[in-house]
Amino acid sequence: MSTIRLNQKQKDVLLKQLNGKYSPFFASEEDQIALNEVINMAEALMFELDAVEESGNDLIAWFWNKYQEQANQ
């Protein structure tokens, strides 16, 4: 598995999304860019691991769990 590297802005916006506090209508352009970067990384990892079914219907939550697993190793 590729190493997941997130900068602080990406972590912050990812957690906002997971906690239901992210709104694309009110997010800054910087936050929108950061979330798009996270989504792109998550999709790339999902395809790398052939984990389309494993990721289920919440790609962001799945990606965050993979990030946490990596951090705990």
Summary of the structure (lengths in Angstrom):
residues: 73
radius of gyration: 12.1
end to end distance: 12.8
largest distance: 36.8
contacts: 180
relative contact order: 0.19
helix: 66%
strand: 0%
